[in-house]
Amino acid sequence: MAQSRWNMSAADCSELFRKYDILEFISECYDSLHLNSYACVVDDIELLRFTQSRIYDALFDFDTEIWKEGPDYLVSLYDQCASGK
C-alpha cells in the first residue's frame, strides 16, 4: 500500500521504512494498529516524515510567517521540499 500511495519502488519504500524504523513502530504499536486499517499506519509514517522535514521547522520559525498561511500552501511547500525542487 505504501508503494502505490507514494509511487515508490519496493527498494525505496524499504529504505524509507529502515530510515524511520517503521517496523519497530509497527511492532510497538501492533495492538492498536491491527484494529485500524493499514492506511492509518501510512498516515502515521507521513506525519513522521513531515515532522522531520525542513518545512516543519520553518512552520515554527516566526520570522518566516509560514504559520500564517493556509494548509494548501504548507502542503505545496512540503511537496516541493520532498521532491528536491
C-alpha positions as CSV (number, residue, x, y, z in Angstrom):
1,M,0.0,0.0,0.0
2,A,2.8,2.4,0.8
3,Q,4.4,1.8,-2.5
4,S,1.3,2.7,-4.5
5,R,0.3,5.6,-2.3
6,W,3.8,7.2,-2.6
7,N,4.5,5.9,-6.1
8,M,7.8,4.4,-4.8
9,S,9.7,1.3,-5.8
10,A,9.9,-1.6,-3.3
11,A,13.6,-0.8,-2.6
12,D,12.9,2.9,-2.0
13,C,10.0,2.0,0.3
14,S,12.1,-0.4,2.2
15,E,14.8,2.2,2.7
16,L,12.2,4.7,4.0
17,F,11.0,2.1,6.5
18,R,14.6,1.5,7.6
19,K,15.3,5.2,7.9
20,Y,12.4,5.9,10.2
21,D,12.5,2.5,11.9
22,I,8.9,1.8,10.9
23,L,9.0,-1.9,11.6
24,E,9.8,-1.2,15.2
25,F,7.0,1.3,15.3
26,I,4.6,-1.3,14.0
27,S,5.9,-3.8,16.5
28,E,5.5,-1.5,19.4
29,C,2.0,-0.3,18.4
30,Y,0.7,-3.5,16.9
31,D,-2.2,-3.9,19.4
32,S,-3.8,-0.6,18.3
33,L,-2.6,-0.7,14.7
34,H,-4.2,-4.1,13.9
35,L,-7.6,-2.7,15.0
36,N,-7.2,0.1,12.4
37,S,-6.6,-0.1,8.7
38,Y,-3.1,-0.2,7.1
39,A,-3.9,3.3,5.8
40,C,-3.6,4.6,9.4
41,V,0.0,3.3,9.6
42,V,0.8,5.0,6.3
43,D,-0.8,8.2,7.6
44,D,1.4,8.0,10.7
45,I,4.5,7.5,8.5
46,E,3.6,10.6,6.5
47,L,3.2,12.6,9.7
48,L,6.6,11.3,10.9
49,R,8.2,12.3,7.6
50,F,6.6,15.8,7.9
51,T,7.7,16.4,11.5
52,Q,11.3,15.6,10.4
53,S,11.3,18.0,7.4
54,R,12.7,21.5,6.9
55,I,9.1,22.7,6.3
56,Y,8.0,21.6,9.8
57,D,11.0,23.5,11.3
58,A,10.1,26.6,9.2
59,L,6.5,26.4,10.5
60,F,7.7,27.2,14.0
61,D,10.1,29.9,12.8
62,F,8.0,33.1,13.4
63,D,10.3,35.1,11.1
64,T,9.1,33.1,8.0
65,E,5.5,33.6,9.0
66,I,4.6,30.3,7.3
67,W,2.3,29.6,10.2
68,K,0.0,32.4,8.9
69,E,-0.5,30.6,5.6
70,G,-3.2,28.0,4.9
71,P,-2.8,24.3,4.8
72,D,-2.7,24.1,1.0
73,Y,0.4,26.4,1.0
74,L,2.1,24.3,3.6
75,V,1.4,21.1,1.6
76,S,2.7,22.8,-1.5
77,L,6.0,23.8,0.3
78,Y,6.3,20.3,1.7
79,D,5.8,18.7,-1.7
80,Q,8.5,21.0,-3.2
81,C,10.9,20.2,-0.5
82,A,10.3,16.4,-0.7
83,S,10.7,16.5,-4.5
84,G,14.0,18.4,-4.2
85,K,12.9,21.4,-6.2
